[in-house]
């Protein structure tokens, strides 16, 4: 069993799909691991560290012979040309709205596994890349906001007078939002949060933040069986927007995290809401790569509207490349472990619910039901 870890080719991607720790674990499964020279440099991992863990470090990472290829981002068409038919490609493959890229994966005759599609079951928690990366994004959002904010976050009592605590409002209390709440609280801010899922209220309050929402009958049924937020009616959105608008005007920092799988990010903050905030306030839009939650957010930039900064950083987990690579690599190892039998042979359990949920392409075809073309 040969496993290859190529360097990421997409611009602005500093993460790597393995670490020396997971290389040791993979070799313990009986694998020969090859890592492309320089693959971990941006994440602070030297080639010598990979070699010391038992990997072969080489230009090209022995891709053409690899049985398993571990990636962070979806491979390009050019990369796929170097993969052997039947190879297992495992990564964050971003299948929604990318039909041409899925066709390329199918044409390359690889078995492509998209880690974002993992089912929300206990057995898959150690493989959950969305949670591991969103956790870091939520933390980094608060750090980025505090860096752009011109004042201190905690209340300080000094001989020269009292510094009031900053007010932080987190929109969306999923993994990223909850970590943002916890981080802002650790830094001493007064934190409020909102989410359309009823279960989020208890989670928000358990972290010491106040929950803000229109709690009507629609709100009480606003969660899918998979634990994701449902898209709300126009009427509810209007009521919630009015409540949020009055609340946002009083905030110093707002962090938005709302994403719905397979859909553009919902618009939560209008231009009028942005303009209602005090000059010097900061908004961090963690959904900017999916169209953004904030009107006026610009991908990859810190925009400024009448003194209010709107941070639209791309690949926020990548802004903590060493930590995010470490967690991501462990997620991938847990997934690979599922594919190896007791005799340390690659033996994919094709009927396993985790395998079926994540498998996009196999034997030259798109096999995932969510992405097959409807006739």
Residue pairs with C-beta under 8 A, 6 or more apart in sequence:
1 29
1 30
1 31
1 32
1 67
1 68
1 340
1 344
1 345
1 346
2 31
2 32
2 34
2 62
2 65
2 66
2 67
2 68
3 26
3 31
3 32
3 33
3 34
3 66
3 67
3 68
3 69
3 70
3 336
4 33
4 34
4 35
4 36
4 61
4 62
4 63
4 65
4 66
4 68
4 69
4 70
5 16
5 17
5 18
5 33
5 34
5 35
5 36
5 39
5 55
5 61
5 69
5 70
6 36
6 39
6 60
6 61
6 63
6 69
6 71
6 75
6 79
7 16
7 36
7 37
7 38
7 39
7 61
8 14
8 15
8 16
8 39
8 71
8 72
8 73
9 73
9 75
9 76
9 79
10 73
10 76
12 314
12 315
12 318
13 72
13 73
13 315
13 318
14 42
14 43
14 318
14 321
15 42
15 43
15 72
15 317
15 318
15 321
15 324
15 325
15 328
16 39
16 40
16 42
16 43
16 45
16 72
16 325
16 329
17 70
17 71
17 72
17 91
17 325
17 328
17 329
17 332
18 26
18 33
18 35
18 39
18 40
18 50
18 55
18 70
18 329
18 332
19 40
19 45
19 325
19 326
19 329
20 45
20 49
20 50
20 52
20 53
20 55
21 53
21 326
21 329
21 330
22 329
22 330
22 332
22 333
23 33
23 35
23 50
23 53
23 54
23 55
24 53
24 54
25 333
26 33
26 333
26 336
27 33
27 53
27 54
27 55
29 336
29 337
29 340
29 344
30 340
30 344
30 345
31 68
31 336
31 340
32 56
33 54
33 55
33 56
34 55
34 56
34 57
34 58
34 61
34 62
34 66
35 47
35 50
35 55
35 56
35 57
35 61
36 57
36 58
36 59
36 60
36 61
37 47
37 57
37 58
37 59
38 47
39 45
39 50
39 61
40 46
40 47
40 49
40 50
40 325
41 47
42 321
43 321
43 322
43 324
43 325
44 321
44 322
45 322
45 325
47 57
50 57
51 57
56 62
60 82
63 69
63 79
63 82
63 83
64 82
64 83
64 84
65 84
66 83
66 84
66 87
67 87
67 88
67 346
68 87
68 88
68 90
68 336
68 339
68 346
69 75
69 83
69 87
69 88
69 89
69 90
69 110
70 90
70 91
70 329
70 332
70 336
71 89
71 90
71 91
71 92
72 91
72 92
72 328
73 91
73 92
73 94
74 91
74 92
74 93
74 94
74 98
74 101
74 105
75 83
75 89
75 91
75 105
77 104
80 104
80 105
80 107
80 108
80 110
81 108
83 89
83 108
83 110
85 108
85 109
85 110
86 109
86 110
86 111
87 110
87 111
88 110
88 111
88 113
88 339
88 346
88 348
89 105
89 110
89 111
89 112
89 113
90 113
90 115
90 332
90 335
90 336
91 113
91 114
91 115
92 114
92 115
92 116
92 129
93 101
93 105
93 112
93 113
93 114
93 115
93 116
93 360
94 101
94 114
94 116
95 101
95 102
95 114
95 116
95 117
95 360
95 368
95 370
95 371
96 261
96 262
97 262
99 371
99 373
102 360
102 361
102 366
102 371
103 366
105 112
105 360
105 361
105 366
106 361
106 364
106 365
106 366
107 364
109 363
109 364
110 361
111 348
111 359
111 361
111 362
111 363
112 359
112 360
112 361
112 362
113 335
113 355
113 358
113 359
113 360
114 358
114 360
114 368
115 127
115 129
115 130
115 331
115 332
115 335
115 358
116 129
116 130
116 261
117 357
117 358
117 360
117 368
118 124
118 127
118 128
118 129
118 130
118 354
118 357
118 358
119 226
119 353
119 354
119 357
120 226
120 227
121 353
121 354
123 354
124 354
125 131
126 330
126 331
126 334
127 331
127 332
127 334
127 335
127 338
127 354
128 331
129 328
129 331
129 332
130 175
131 175
132 324
132 327
132 328
132 330
132 331
133 317
133 324
133 327
133 328
134 174
134 175
134 176
134 179
134 257
134 317
135 175
135 176
135 179
135 327
136 179
136 316
136 317
136 320
136 323
136 324
136 327
137 176
137 179
137 257
137 286
137 316
137 317
138 175
138 176
138 177
138 178
138 179
138 180
138 181
138 183
138 255
138 257
138 286
139 179
139 180
139 183
139 320
140 316
140 317
140 319
140 320
141 176
141 180
141 255
141 257
141 284
141 286
141 316
142 168
142 180
142 183
142 184
142 187
142 253
142 255
142 284
143 183
144 284
144 311
144 313
144 316
144 319
145 168
145 253
145 255
145 282
145 284
145 311
146 153
146 187
146 253
148 282
148 302
148 309
148 311
149 166
149 252
149 253
149 280
149 281
149 282
150 280
151 163
151 166
151 252
151 280
152 163
152 166
153 165
153 166
153 168
153 184
153 187
153 188
153 189
154 163
154 165
154 166
154 187
154 188
154 189
155 162
155 163
155 164
155 165
155 188
156 162
156 163
157 163
165 188
165 189
165 190
166 189
166 190
166 252
166 253
167 189
167 190
167 191
167 192
167 250
167 251
167 252
167 253
168 180
168 184
168 189
168 190
168 191
168 192
168 251
168 252
168 253
168 254
168 255
169 191
169 192
169 193
169 194
169 212
169 247
169 248
169 251
169 253
169 254
169 255
170 177
170 180
170 181
170 184
170 191
170 192
170 193
170 194
170 209
170 254
170 255
170 257
171 177
171 193
171 194
171 195
171 244
171 254
171 255
171 256
171 257
171 258
171 268
171 269
171 293
172 194
172 195
172 229
172 256
172 257
172 258
172 259
172 293
173 181
173 193
173 194
173 195
173 197
173 200
173 203
173 204
173 257
174 195
174 200
174 229
174 257
174 259
176 257
176 286
177 193
177 195
177 255
177 257
178 203
178 204
178 207
180 255
180 257
181 191
181 193
181 204
181 207
181 208
181 209
182 207
184 191
184 253
184 255
185 191
185 207
185 208
185 209
189 253
191 207
191 208
191 209
191 210
192 209
192 210
192 211
192 212
192 247
192 251
193 200
193 204
193 209
193 210
193 211
193 212
194 211
194 212
194 213
194 240
194 244
195 201
195 204
195 211
195 213
195 229
196 213
196 219
196 222
196 223
196 229
196 230
196 232
196 240
197 222
197 223
197 227
197 229
198 215
198 219
198 220
198 222
198 223
199 223
200 211
201 211
201 213
201 215
204 210
204 211
205 211
212 243
212 244
212 247
213 219
213 240
213 243
214 236
214 239
214 240
214 243
216 236
216 239
218 232
218 233
218 235
218 236
219 236
221 230
222 229
222 230
222 232
223 229
223 230
224 230
228 260
228 261
229 258
229 260
231 260
231 263
231 266
232 240
241 268
241 270
244 268
244 269
244 273
245 270
245 272
245 273
245 276
248 254
248 269
248 273
248 276
248 277
249 273
249 276
249 277
251 277
251 281
252 278
252 280
252 281
252 282
253 281
253 282
253 283
253 284
254 269
254 277
254 281
254 282
254 283
254 284
255 283
255 284
255 286
256 268
256 269
256 283
256 284
256 285
256 286
256 287
256 293
256 294
257 286
257 287
257 293
258 265
258 266
258 268
258 287
258 293
259 265
259 287
259 290
260 266
262 370
264 290
264 291
265 287
265 288
265 290
265 291
265 292
265 293
266 293
267 292
267 293
267 294
267 295
268 293
268 294
269 283
269 293
269 294
269 295
270 295
271 295
271 296
271 305
274 283
274 294
274 295
274 296
274 305
274 306
274 308
274 310
275 305
275 306
275 308
277 283
277 308
278 307
278 308
279 306
279 307
279 308
280 307
280 308
281 307
281 308
281 309
282 308
282 309
282 310
282 311
283 294
283 297
283 308
283 309
283 310
283 311
284 311
284 313
285 292
285 293
285 294
285 297
285 310
285 311
285 312
286 293
286 316
287 293
288 294
288 297
288 298
288 299
288 312
288 313
288 314
289 299
289 314
289 315
292 299
292 312
294 310
294 312
296 303
296 305
296 310
297 303
297 310
297 312
298 310
298 312
299 312
299 314
300 312
300 313
300 314
301 312
302 309
302 310
302 311
302 312
302 313
303 309
303 310
303 312
304 310
313 319
317 324
318 324
335 354
335 358
338 349
338 352
338 354
338 355
339 346
339 347
339 348
339 349
339 355
340 346
340 347
341 347
348 355
349 355
350 356
350 359
359 367
359 368
360 366
360 367
360 368
360 371
361 367
361 368
366 372
366 373
